[in-house]
Amino acid sequence: MKLGLNVLGALLAIVGLVWFFQGIGVLQGSSMSDQSQWAIIGAIVVVIGGGLLVYNSRRQAGN
């Protein structure tokens, strides 16, 4: 369970970063490029992924 949450959090953070960079136009070649809504969605997904990682690391430290 703990490993699964770490993997999920890391994957969400990576996908969120890709979406964010596509949204701000750093990564080109997609219909998501230069679309501000994808930058916002990506940032939200990064925060969720990071939150899962922080939550899981604190949960592990408490056990």
CORCORJO-V837409 format. One record per residue. N is the residue number from 1. RES is the residue in one letter. BURIAL is + if it has 16 or more other C-alpha atoms within 10 Angstrom, else -. D_CENTER is the distance of its C-alpha to the mean C-alpha in whole Angstrom. Layout:
BEGIN
n:N res:RES burial:BURIAL d_center:D_CENTER
n:N res:RES burial:BURIAL d_center:D_CENTER
END
This chain:
BEGIN
n:1 res:M burial:- d_center:19
n:2 res:K burial:- d_center:18
n:3 res:L burial:- d_center:17
n:4 res:G burial:- d_center:15
n:5 res:L burial:+ d_center:13
n:6 res:N burial:+ d_center:12
n:7 res:V burial:- d_center:11
n:8 res:L burial:+ d_center:9
n:9 res:G burial:+ d_center:7
n:10 res:A burial:+ d_center:7
n:11 res:L burial:+ d_center:7
n:12 res:L burial:+ d_center:4
n:13 res:A burial:+ d_center:2
n:14 res:I burial:+ d_center:5
n:15 res:V burial:+ d_center:5
n:16 res:G burial:+ d_center:3
n:17 res:L burial:+ d_center:6
n:18 res:V burial:+ d_center:8
n:19 res:W burial:+ d_center:9
n:20 res:F burial:+ d_center:9
n:21 res:F burial:+ d_center:11
n:22 res:Q burial:+ d_center:13
n:23 res:G burial:+ d_center:14
n:24 res:I burial:+ d_center:15
n:25 res:G burial:+ d_center:17
n:26 res:V burial:- d_center:16
n:27 res:L burial:- d_center:16
n:28 res:Q burial:- d_center:19
n:29 res:G burial:- d_center:20
n:30 res:S burial:- d_center:18
n:31 res:S burial:- d_center:19
n:32 res:M burial:+ d_center:16
n:33 res:S burial:+ d_center:17
n:34 res:D burial:+ d_center:18
n:35 res:Q burial:+ d_center:17
n:36 res:S burial:- d_center:16
n:37 res:Q burial:- d_center:15
n:38 res:W burial:+ d_center:12
n:39 res:A burial:+ d_center:11
n:40 res:I burial:+ d_center:11
n:41 res:I burial:+ d_center:9
n:42 res:G burial:+ d_center:7
n:43 res:A burial:+ d_center:7
n:44 res:I burial:+ d_center:7
n:45 res:V burial:+ d_center:4
n:46 res:V burial:+ d_center:3
n:47 res:V burial:+ d_center:6
n:48 res:I burial:+ d_center:6
n:49 res:G burial:+ d_center:5
n:50 res:G burial:+ d_center:7
n:51 res:G burial:- d_center:9
n:52 res:L burial:+ d_center:10
n:53 res:L burial:+ d_center:10
n:54 res:V burial:- d_center:13
n:55 res:Y burial:- d_center:14
n:56 res:N burial:+ d_center:15
n:57 res:S burial:- d_center:17
n:58 res:R burial:- d_center:19
n:59 res:R burial:- d_center:20
n:60 res:Q burial:- d_center:21
n:61 res:A burial:- d_center:23
n:62 res:G burial:- d_center:25
n:63 res:N burial:- d_center:26
END
